[in-house]
Amino acid sequence: MLSEHIIQQVLERAVSTGGDFAELFVEDTLSNGVSMIDGAVEAVNTARIYGAGIRVLKGVKSVYASTSDVTLQGLLAAAESAAAAIAVSDAWQGSITLTPKAAPDRHPVVEYPGQVPVRRKVELIRAAYDSMKSYSPEIVQAVASLSDKDQQVLIANTEGLLTRDRRVRTRLAAQAIASDGKENQVGFEGPGRLAGYEIFEREIDPAAYGRTAAKQAVTMLHADYCPAGQMMVAIENGFGGVLFHEACGHSLEAEAVAKGHSEFAGKLGQQVASTKVTAIDDGTPANLWGSINIDDEGTPGQKNVLIENGILTGYLVDRLNGRRMGLPSTGSARRESYLYAPTSRMTNTYIANGEDDNEEIIRSMERGLYAKKMGGGQVNPATGEFNFAVAEGYLVENGVITRPVRGAMLIGTGSQVLLDIDRVGKNLDFGQGMCGASSGSVPTNVGQPLIRIKQLTVGGR
């Protein structure tokens, strides 16, 4: 993207007023999307993002500037802007010797998005659409879409790092709306991978995911309302992990911990969860949606054990918050694009497999709620207080999953729910999503096996 000579000039300009570290992030991203509603292609979109961000640090002070002008003049102007904001009395005394370093390539791509004609993309979403519409006459609307992104980045800093990376992500979305003329219910599936269109030959069947979305919508349309109160709750695998991601994961990010805005601040080495709980954030598994080769500061992704057998063992740390906390980076710095400064974020975050039999977990419940599919929710990272919608739920009565219920909300605090997990099954799986925070929206995987919470407040009717 840029020559080493230009990169060096820009970094030197960025620290010319006394910053002790500067970083250049250059991005060239091509995104595509195609969507279908009511049997017709509604939109075919292509967008390109090309620009650079320059960050300057002085101790724990940070200044960030971005520009879409990646000429030498444009980059120097952005560097001067950041330098002026960080200005201190002492000029930087170091020297910069760039050393190119190849990023690891853990996530092979076979069929890049640019190689795939629009007609094939339409065929894929048509398969998802048709399976939703044909599932039941109560499906009154179906929306199917495909999105892909091919991002190429360059990262360099005053410590001499110069590295490049290419990230290709592809995702299908299927949404079905069921109606009886009085009420509507929605079902959704959104599988994606850090990979190209080969995923539709190997593991993602659009028609199957479409049927699953339609079945959820129709099932919930005919469900009774969930009773309210304190009860035992079992949460299924895959996207069920969103509860840990939101209620606990954000509180383990250094951006919250370093500022004291986390219920887990200052608790390393303490028991914060049931001994059955081991929680991990791992950016390394091949081609998973939230995986990375390197983070957006150029640090290789790694496996970070956050909680081990109930003991808090680590946080997710980026460079700036690592300075505040006196901790090294854990390969957790992420950003949506060059418009954002990076900060600590999750990748593939999950509760690891346990030793409990999945069928026995259900049989052990005299009365409770089985949350087959979780929806969205809200959480306060400082207190851990959360509320989450259950997108697809069922009552458990005398150890048997019985009738479907809708309108269930799970209410509690992250710290307490971790302690109240008393069963962890063996069927770990992942669900895909986009996570929004101060550095924008980034792709994240959430996951867990089936778990049981011995008592939780369930909102309903």
C-alpha positions in Angstrom: 0.0 0.0 0.0 2.7 2.4 1.0 6.5 2.4 0.7 8.7 2.1 3.8 10.1 5.5 3.2 6.6 7.2 3.3 5.7 5.2 6.4 8.8 6.3 8.2 8.2 9.9 7.4 4.7 9.8 8.7 5.6 8.1 11.9 8.5 10.5 12.5 6.1 13.4 12.0 3.6 11.9 14.4 6.1 11.8 17.3 7.8 15.1 16.4 6.2 16.9 19.4 7.1 14.4 22.1 4.9 11.4 21.8 6.5 8.2 23.0 4.8 5.9 20.5 3.0 6.3 17.1 1.1 3.8 15.0 -0.1 3.9 11.4 -3.1 1.8 10.3 -3.9 1.7 6.6 -7.0 0.0 5.3 -8.4 -1.0 1.9 -11.7 -2.8 2.2 -14.2 -3.9 -0.5 -17.7 -4.9 0.8 -20.5 -6.4 -1.1 -24.1 -7.2 -0.3 -27.2 -8.7 -2.0 -30.7 -9.0 -0.4 -34.0 -10.5 -1.4 -37.5 -9.6 -0.1 -40.8 -10.9 -1.3 -39.1 -13.1 -3.9 -37.3 -10.2 -5.6 -33.8 -8.9 -5.4 -34.1 -5.7 -3.4 -30.5 -4.5 -3.5 -27.0 -5.2 -4.8 -24.5 -3.0 -3.1 -20.7 -2.6 -3.3 -18.7 -0.2 -1.1 -15.0 0.6 -0.8 -13.3 2.0 2.3 -9.8 3.3 1.8 -8.0 5.4 4.4 -5.6 5.6 7.3 -5.5 6.2 11.0 -2.6 7.6 13.0 -2.4 7.2 16.8 0.1 8.9 19.1 0.6 8.0 22.7 2.4 9.7 25.5 2.1 7.7 28.6 -1.6 6.9 29.0 -2.6 9.9 26.9 -3.8 9.0 23.4 -4.6 11.1 20.3 -6.1 9.7 17.1 -6.5 11.2 13.6 -7.8 9.6 10.5 -7.9 10.6 6.8 -9.2 9.3 3.5 -6.3 11.1 1.8 -3.5 8.5 1.7 -1.1 10.6 -0.3 2.1 11.6 1.5 0.8 15.1 1.9 -2.5 13.8 3.4 -0.8 11.4 5.8 1.7 14.0 7.0 -1.2 16.5 7.6 -3.0 13.8 9.7 0.2 13.1 11.6 0.8 16.8 12.3 -2.7 17.1 13.6 -2.2 14.2 16.1 1.2 15.5 17.0 -0.1 19.0 17.7 -2.7 17.5 20.1 -0.2 15.4 22.0 2.4 18.2 22.2 4.6 18.1 25.2 7.8 19.9 26.1 10.3 17.2 25.2 10.8 16.1 21.6 10.9 12.4 20.8 14.5 11.1 20.9 14.2 7.7 19.4 14.9 6.4 15.9 12.7 4.2 13.6 13.9 1.1 11.9 11.1 -0.7 10.2 11.3 -4.5 10.1 8.7 -6.2 7.8 7.1 -9.1 9.6 4.7 -11.5 7.9 1.5 -12.1 9.8 0.5 -15.7 10.4 -2.0 -17.1 7.9 -4.3 -19.4 9.9 -7.4 -18.8 7.9 -7.1 -20.0 4.3 -9.6 -18.7 1.7 -10.4 -20.8 -1.4 -13.0 -18.7 -3.2 -12.6 -14.9 -2.7 -15.7 -12.8 -2.9 -14.4 -10.9 -6.0 -14.5 -14.2 -7.9 -18.2 -14.9 -7.2 -20.7 -13.6 -9.7 -23.8 -11.9 -8.5 -26.0 -14.6 -10.1 -24.5 -17.2 -7.7 -25.1 -15.0 -4.7 -28.7 -14.6 -5.8 -29.0 -18.4 -6.1 -27.8 -18.8 -2.5 -30.2 -16.3 -1.0 -33.0 -17.7 -3.2 -32.5 -21.1 -1.6 -32.8 -19.6 1.9 -35.8 -17.5 0.8 -37.7 -20.4 -0.8 -37.2 -22.6 2.2 -38.6 -20.0 4.5 -41.7 -19.2 2.4 -42.5 -22.9 1.8 -42.2 -23.9 5.4 -45.7 -22.6 6.3 -48.4 -20.4 4.9 -48.1 -18.4 8.1 -44.7 -17.1 6.9 -45.9 -13.7 5.6 -42.5 -12.3 4.8 -39.0 -13.6 4.3 -35.8 -11.7 3.9 -32.6 -13.3 2.8 -29.2 -11.6 2.3 -25.5 -12.2 1.8 -22.7 -9.9 2.8 -19.0 -10.3 2.3 -15.9 -8.2 3.1 -12.3 -8.4 1.8 -10.2 -6.2 4.0 -6.5 -5.6 3.5 -4.6 -3.7 6.2 -1.1 -2.4 6.8 0.1 -1.7 10.4 3.3 0.0 11.3 4.6 1.7 14.5 7.6 3.5 15.9 8.9 0.3 17.6 9.7 -0.9 14.0 6.7 -3.1 13.4 5.6 -3.3 9.7 3.1 -6.0 8.9 0.1 -6.7 6.6 -2.9 -8.8 6.8 -5.9 -9.8 4.7 -9.3 -10.6 6.3 -12.1 -12.2 4.2 -15.5 -12.7 5.9 -18.8 -14.0 4.4 -22.2 -14.2 6.1 -25.7 -15.3 5.2 -28.8 -13.8 7.0 -32.2 -15.4 6.9 -35.2 -13.7 8.7 -38.7 -15.1 8.6 -41.8 -13.3 9.9 -44.9 -15.4 10.9 -48.3 -13.9 11.4 -51.8 -15.0 12.3 -53.3 -11.7 11.3 -53.1 -10.3 14.8 -49.6 -10.8 16.0 -46.2 -11.3 14.4 -43.2 -13.4 15.5 -39.7 -13.3 14.0 -37.1 -16.1 13.4 -33.5 -15.4 12.5 -30.4 -17.2 11.5 -27.1 -15.6 10.6 -24.2 -18.0 10.0 -20.8 -16.6 8.9 -17.2 -17.4 8.7 -13.7 -15.8 8.3 -13.6 -17.4 4.9 -14.8 -17.1 1.3 -17.7 -18.6 -0.6 -16.4 -22.1 -0.2 -18.3 -22.2 3.1 -21.5 -22.8 1.1 -20.0 -26.0 -0.3 -18.6 -27.2 2.9 -20.8 -26.3 5.9 -23.5 -23.7 5.4 -26.7 -24.9 3.7 -28.8 -21.7 3.0 -32.0 -23.8 2.7 -31.5 -25.5 6.1 -30.8 -22.2 7.9 -33.9 -20.7 6.2 -36.1 -23.6 7.5 -34.7 -23.1 11.0 -35.6 -19.4 11.0 -39.1 -20.2 9.7 -39.7 -22.9 12.3 -38.7 -20.6 15.1 -41.1 -17.9 13.9 -44.0 -20.3 13.5 -43.3 -22.0 16.8 -43.2 -18.8 18.7 -46.4 -17.5 17.0 -48.4 -20.3 18.6 -46.5 -20.2 22.0 -48.1 -19.2 25.3 -46.6 -16.4 27.2 -43.9 -17.4 29.6 -44.7 -17.3 33.3 -42.7 -14.9 35.4 -40.7 -15.6 38.6 -37.5 -17.2 40.0 -36.8 -20.5 38.2 -34.1 -22.8 37.0 -32.9 -22.0 33.5 -31.1 -24.1 30.9 -29.5 -22.2 28.0 -28.7 -24.1 24.8 -25.4 -24.0 23.0 -24.3 -21.7 20.2 -25.8 -18.2 20.4 -26.7 -18.9 24.0 -23.2 -17.8 24.7 -24.4 -14.2 24.0 -25.4 -14.0 27.7 -21.8 -14.6 28.8 -20.5 -12.3 26.0 -22.6 -9.4 27.1 -23.1 -9.9 30.8 -19.5 -10.9 31.6 -17.3 -10.6 28.6 -17.4 -6.8 28.2 -16.6 -6.5 31.9 -13.3 -8.5 31.2 -12.2 -6.1 28.5 -9.3 -3.8 29.7 -11.1 -0.7 28.4 -13.6 -1.2 31.3 -11.3 -2.8 33.8 -8.5 -0.1 33.5 -11.0 2.6 34.3 -12.6 0.8 37.2 -15.8 0.5 35.2 -16.0 -3.3 35.6 -17.4 -5.6 38.3 -14.2 -7.8 37.8 -11.6 -5.0 38.3 -9.0 -6.0 40.9 -10.2 -9.6 41.2 -7.4 -11.6 39.4 -6.9 -14.8 41.2 -10.2 -14.7 42.9 -13.2 -17.1 42.5 -15.7 -15.2 40.4 -17.7 -18.2 38.9 -18.7 -21.7 39.7 -15.9 -24.2 39.6 -17.6 -25.8 36.6 -17.0 -22.6 34.5 -13.9 -22.1 32.3 -14.3 -19.2 29.9 -12.0 -18.5 27.0 -11.5 -15.9 24.3 -9.5 -17.4 21.4 -8.8 -15.6 18.1 -6.8 -18.5 16.6 -9.2 -21.3 15.4 -9.2 -21.6 11.7 -11.9 -19.6 9.8 -14.2 -18.9 12.8 -16.2 -15.8 12.4 -14.4 -13.9 15.2 -10.9 -15.2 14.5 -7.9 -13.1 13.5 -4.4 -13.5 12.3 -3.3 -10.3 14.0 -5.2 -7.8 16.0 -5.5 -4.2 14.8 -2.3 -3.2 16.5 -0.4 -6.0 14.7 -0.2 -8.4 17.7 -0.8 -12.0 16.8 -4.2 -13.4 18.0 -3.9 -15.8 20.8 -5.9 -18.1 23.2 -6.7 -16.2 26.4 -8.1 -18.1 29.3 -10.2 -15.6 31.3 -11.8 -17.8 33.9 -10.4 -21.3 34.8 -12.5 -23.5 37.0 -14.2 -20.5 38.4 -11.0 -18.5 39.1 -10.4 -15.2 37.3 -7.1 -15.6 35.4 -7.0 -12.8 32.8 -8.4 -9.8 31.0 -8.5 -8.9 27.3 -5.8 -6.2 26.9 -4.8 -3.7 24.2 -1.7 -1.5 24.2 -3.1 1.7 25.7 -5.1 0.0 28.5 -2.1 -2.4 29.0 -0.1 0.7 29.9 -2.7 1.8 32.4 -2.8 -1.7 34.0 0.9 -2.7 33.6 -0.1 -5.7 31.5 1.1 -6.9 28.1 -1.3 -7.0 25.1 -3.3 -10.2 24.7 -3.9 -9.7 20.9 -7.3 -8.2 21.7 -7.1 -4.7 20.1 -9.8 -4.4 17.4 -11.6 -1.6 15.4 -14.3 -1.4 12.8 -12.2 0.6 10.3 -9.5 3.2 10.1 -12.0 5.7 11.4 -11.7 4.3 14.9 -8.8 4.0 17.4 -8.4 0.3 18.5 -9.3 -0.9 22.0 -9.8 -4.2 23.8 -12.5 -6.4 22.2 -13.6 -10.0 22.2 -13.0 -12.5 19.3 -14.4 -16.0 19.8 -15.6 -16.0 23.4 -17.0 -19.1 25.0 -17.7 -21.2 28.0 -15.7 -24.4 27.5 -17.2 -27.9 27.5 -17.9 -29.4 30.9 -18.5 -32.9 32.1 -22.3 -33.0 32.6 -24.5 -35.1 30.4 -26.8 -32.9 28.3 -29.8 -35.1 28.6 -29.4 -35.4 32.3 -29.2 -31.6 32.6 -32.8 -31.4 31.3 -34.0 -34.5 33.3 -32.7 -32.8 36.5 -35.1 -29.9 36.1 -38.4 -30.3 37.9 -39.7 -27.0 36.7 -37.9 -24.4 34.7 -37.2 -22.7 31.4 -35.2 -24.1 28.4 -33.9 -21.2 26.3 -33.2 -22.8 23.0 -32.3 -19.5 21.3 -31.3 -16.3 22.8 -32.1 -12.8 21.5 -30.7 -9.4 22.2 -30.3 -7.7 25.5 -28.7 -4.9 27.6 -26.0 -4.9 30.2 -24.2 -2.3 32.4 -20.5 -3.4 32.5 -19.8 -1.5 35.7 -22.5 -3.4 37.7 -23.0 -6.5 35.4 -26.8 -6.0 35.5 -28.4 -7.4 32.4 -31.7 -8.3 30.8 -31.9 -10.6 27.8 -34.8 -11.7 25.5 -35.3 -15.4 24.9 -36.0 -15.7 21.1 -37.2 -19.3 21.4 -38.1 -20.8 24.8 -39.8 -23.9 26.2 -41.0 -24.9 29.7 -39.4 -27.8 31.4 -41.7 -29.8 33.6 -40.7 -32.9 35.5 -37.5 -33.3 33.5 -39.2 -33.0 30.1 -39.2 -30.1 27.6 -42.9 -29.4 27.0 -44.7 -26.4 25.5 -43.1 -23.4 23.8 -43.3 -20.0 25.6 -42.6 -16.5 24.3 -41.9 -13.2 25.9 -39.3 -14.5 28.3 -36.7 -12.2 29.7 -33.6 -13.3 31.7 -32.8 -10.7 34.4 -29.8 -10.7 36.7 -26.1 -9.7 37.2 -23.1 -11.2 35.4 -21.2 -11.9 38.6 -24.1 -13.8 40.2 -25.1 -15.8 37.1 -21.5 -17.1 36.8 -21.7 -18.4 40.4 -25.1 -19.9 39.8 -24.1 -22.1 36.8 -24.3 -25.6 38.3 -24.2 -27.8 35.1 -22.1 -27.5 32.0 -22.7 -29.9 29.1 -20.6 -31.2 26.3 -22.0 -29.8 23.1 -19.9 -26.6 22.5 -21.0 -24.7 19.5 -20.9 -21.1 18.3 -23.2 -18.4 17.0 -22.2 -15.3 15.0 -22.8 -11.7 15.7 -21.6 -8.1 15.4 -20.5 -6.4 18.6 -20.7 -2.6 19.0 -18.5 -0.6 21.3 -16.2 2.5 21.3 -14.1 1.2 18.5 -17.1 0.5 16.3 -18.8 -2.8 15.2 -16.6 -5.9 14.9 -17.4 -9.5 14.1 -17.5 -11.8 17.2 -18.4 -15.4 17.9 -20.2 -16.4 21.0 -20.4 -19.9 22.3 -21.0 -22.5 25.0 -22.4 -26.0 25.5 -25.8 -26.4 27.2 -25.6 -24.9 30.7 -27.9 -24.8 33.7 -28.4 -21.9 36.0 -29.8 -23.0 39.3 -31.9 -19.9 39.8 -32.6 -16.8 37.7 -35.3 -14.1 37.5 -37.4 -14.7 34.4 -39.6 -11.9 33.2 -42.9 -12.9 31.5 -46.6 -12.8 32.2 
